[in-house]
Amino acid sequence: MSITKKDTIRVMIITKDHRIEGDMHILEGARLSDSLNSKNKDFYAITNASIHRVEDERLVASPQFIVVAREAISAIFPIEE
């Protein structure tokens, strides 16, 4: 069994109703845009997440793992902590 090495990028994802901050795992040495442009990914795994409502910034949940559908994403960008 081979193990694929990954880099971790802290991202903010905006959907219609939520703002999600968390760690996105991409192939080692790849850029965030490379991962997003990959047509074979319909979902993105996010770890150490916090989910806030866009409308009032209320914290909805803080899951250790969440999967976000590509089609639900309005915007995504890396953030510095």
Backbone hydrogen bonds, N-H to C=O, Kabsch-Sander energy under -0.5 kcal/mol:
donor,donor_aa,acceptor,acceptor_aa,energy
4,T,2,S,-0.5
5,K,3,I,-0.5
7,D,26,I,-3.1
9,I,24,M,-2.7
11,V,22,G,-3.1
12,M,77,F,-2.7
13,I,20,I,-3.4
14,I,75,A,-3.1
15,T,13,I,-0.5
15,T,18,H,-3.1
16,K,72,A,-0.5
19,R,52,H,-2.9
20,I,13,I,-3.2
21,E,50,S,-2.4
22,G,11,V,-2.0
23,D,47,T,-3.0
24,M,9,I,-3.2
24,M,22,G,-0.5
25,H,45,A,-0.8
26,I,7,D,-2.4
26,I,24,M,-0.6
28,E,5,K,-2.3
30,A,27,L,-2.5
35,S,31,R,-1.6
36,L,32,L,-2.2
37,N,33,S,-2.1
38,S,34,D,-0.5
38,S,35,S,-0.8
39,K,37,N,-0.6
41,K,38,S,-1.2
42,D,40,N,-0.6
44,Y,68,V,-2.5
46,I,66,I,-3.1
47,T,23,D,-2.4
48,N,64,Q,-1.7
49,A,63,P,-2.0
50,S,21,E,-2.2
51,I,61,A,-3.0
52,H,19,R,-2.8
52,H,50,S,-0.5
53,R,58,R,-2.4
54,V,17,D,-2.5
57,E,53,R,-1.8
60,V,51,I,-3.6
61,A,51,I,-1.2
66,I,46,I,-2.6
68,V,44,Y,-2.6
70,R,42,D,-3.2
72,A,69,A,-1.4
73,I,69,A,-0.6
73,I,70,R,-1.4
74,S,14,I,-3.2
75,A,14,I,-1.6
77,F,12,M,-2.0
79,I,10,R,-2.7
